[in-house]
Amino acid sequence: MTQNAAEQRQVLVPLTTPEEVDDFLQEYPLAAVFKAGTCHKTMQGFGVVESFLQRHELPVGFIRVVEWRPASNHVAERTGIVHHSPQFILFKDGEPQFEVNNWDITPEALAPVFERLVPRRDEAGTVATEDNVEPYRRLMRAYLDGQLSDWAFQDQYVTLFRDDASLRSQREFELLSRLFGDPDAYHGGLHQLGAPQARGDLRARVQALLAELG
């Protein structure tokens, strides 16, 4: 890897303890903390953040709030900001400058903050997200092999997607949501999804998605 490529790689640091939170914020005068929850809201929220990290130079520490609860609580105590997940907090010299939570983590919310406070990269950077989509691949292959009916596949896929709290890129989130959309649109139960074929030939759409995921 060339030196320039290494310089463009995104700093993404797991913060598992209160001490690691403090060390991270001391090391980087301008940085952000992203709290990762336990459902696809985290995937969607981080996907939005990731799209800005490609163009802006900003170290990000992430906290898995279930596994690393003391670190999450420490951020709330240190800042006085009520905990949410997902949650994005921008820090300068260790002090919070901006925070946004849950479904409010949108391009519209982040754009003015990044433009005003975060320096742009000379070239597009890369973010090492958790890009393991193998559980989705296995499920799609099982469906294409005839092991699952349309209805069983839809139910299992949407449940898997709803529970996915991976730190994924915006591209992956958009690809994975292509089959059945946002699972939070079906608060009344998965039956409100409608017929699996309602969005067009399901088998063809699964084959196309599997090909794009590689």
Solvent accessible surface area in square Angstrom, and as a share of the most:
residue,aa,sasa,rsa
1,M,165,0.73
2,T,93,0.54
3,Q,142,0.63
4,N,68,0.35
5,A,44,0.34
6,A,53,0.41
7,E,101,0.45
8,Q,24,0.11
9,R,124,0.45
10,Q,11,0.05
11,V,47,0.27
12,L,38,0.19
13,V,47,0.27
14,P,64,0.40
15,L,1,0.01
16,T,45,0.26
17,T,50,0.29
18,P,37,0.23
19,E,114,0.51
20,E,67,0.30
21,V,0,0.00
22,D,49,0.25
23,D,90,0.47
24,F,8,0.03
25,L,4,0.02
26,Q,155,0.69
27,E,118,0.53
28,Y,53,0.20
29,P,86,0.54
30,L,37,0.18
31,A,0,0.00
32,A,0,0.00
33,V,0,0.00
34,F,0,0.00
35,K,1,0.00
36,A,1,0.01
37,G,8,0.08
38,T,89,0.52
39,C,35,0.21
40,H,1,0.00
41,K,48,0.20
42,T,0,0.00
43,M,0,0.00
44,Q,54,0.24
45,G,2,0.02
46,F,0,0.00
47,G,1,0.01
48,V,10,0.06
49,V,0,0.00
50,E,8,0.04
51,S,16,0.10
52,F,9,0.04
53,L,0,0.00
54,Q,65,0.29
55,R,98,0.36
56,H,1,0.00
57,E,68,0.31
58,L,1,0.00
59,P,15,0.09
60,V,0,0.00
61,G,0,0.00
62,F,22,0.09
63,I,0,0.00
64,R,42,0.15
65,V,6,0.03
66,V,85,0.49
67,E,114,0.51
68,W,51,0.18
69,R,104,0.38
70,P,78,0.49
71,A,0,0.00
72,S,1,0.01
73,N,69,0.35
74,H,39,0.17
75,V,1,0.00
76,A,25,0.19
77,E,136,0.61
78,R,97,0.35
79,T,26,0.15
80,G,65,0.62
81,I,28,0.14
82,V,112,0.64
83,H,62,0.28
84,H,68,0.30
85,S,32,0.21
86,P,1,0.01
87,Q,1,0.00
88,F,0,0.00
89,I,1,0.01
90,L,0,0.00
91,F,1,0.01
92,K,103,0.43
93,D,102,0.53
94,G,7,0.07
95,E,107,0.48
96,P,44,0.28
97,Q,84,0.37
98,F,48,0.20
99,E,68,0.31
100,V,13,0.08
101,N,27,0.14
102,N,42,0.21
103,W,100,0.35
104,D,97,0.50
105,I,6,0.03
106,T,42,0.25
107,P,57,0.36
108,E,134,0.60
109,A,31,0.24
110,L,0,0.00
111,A,38,0.29
112,P,80,0.50
113,V,9,0.05
114,F,0,0.00
115,E,100,0.45
116,R,170,0.62
117,L,47,0.24
118,V,7,0.04
119,P,74,0.47
120,R,136,0.50
121,R,24,0.09
122,D,141,0.73
123,E,96,0.43
124,A,80,0.62
125,G,5,0.05
126,T,93,0.54
127,V,22,0.13
128,A,79,0.61
129,T,21,0.12
130,E,66,0.29
131,D,95,0.49
132,N,95,0.49
133,V,3,0.02
134,E,51,0.23
135,P,43,0.27
136,Y,2,0.01
137,R,47,0.17
138,R,139,0.51
139,L,22,0.11
140,M,0,0.00
141,R,103,0.38
142,A,20,0.16
143,Y,13,0.05
144,L,26,0.13
145,D,103,0.53
146,G,62,0.59
147,Q,129,0.57
148,L,36,0.18
149,S,67,0.43
150,D,41,0.21
151,W,143,0.50
152,A,37,0.29
153,F,0,0.00
154,Q,6,0.03
155,D,64,0.33
156,Q,78,0.35
157,Y,3,0.01
158,V,4,0.03
159,T,57,0.33
160,L,57,0.29
161,F,3,0.01
162,R,72,0.26
163,D,91,0.47
164,D,15,0.08
165,A,19,0.15
166,S,23,0.15
167,L,1,0.01
168,R,8,0.03
169,S,20,0.13
170,Q,51,0.23
171,R,135,0.49
172,E,16,0.07
173,F,23,0.10
174,E,98,0.44
175,L,6,0.03
176,L,0,0.00
177,S,22,0.14
178,R,118,0.43
179,L,1,0.00
180,F,6,0.03
181,G,19,0.18
182,D,57,0.29
183,P,2,0.01
184,D,34,0.18
185,A,68,0.53
186,Y,24,0.09
187,H,159,0.71
188,G,47,0.45
189,G,26,0.25
190,L,42,0.21
191,H,137,0.61
192,Q,97,0.43
193,L,24,0.12
194,G,30,0.29
195,A,53,0.41
196,P,5,0.03
197,Q,74,0.33
198,A,77,0.59
199,R,128,0.47
200,G,34,0.33
201,D,86,0.45
202,L,0,0.00
203,R,109,0.40
204,A,49,0.38
205,R,49,0.18
206,V,0,0.00
207,Q,88,0.39
208,A,51,0.40
209,L,1,0.00
210,L,32,0.16
211,A,78,0.61
212,E,79,0.35
213,L,18,0.09
214,G,70,0.67
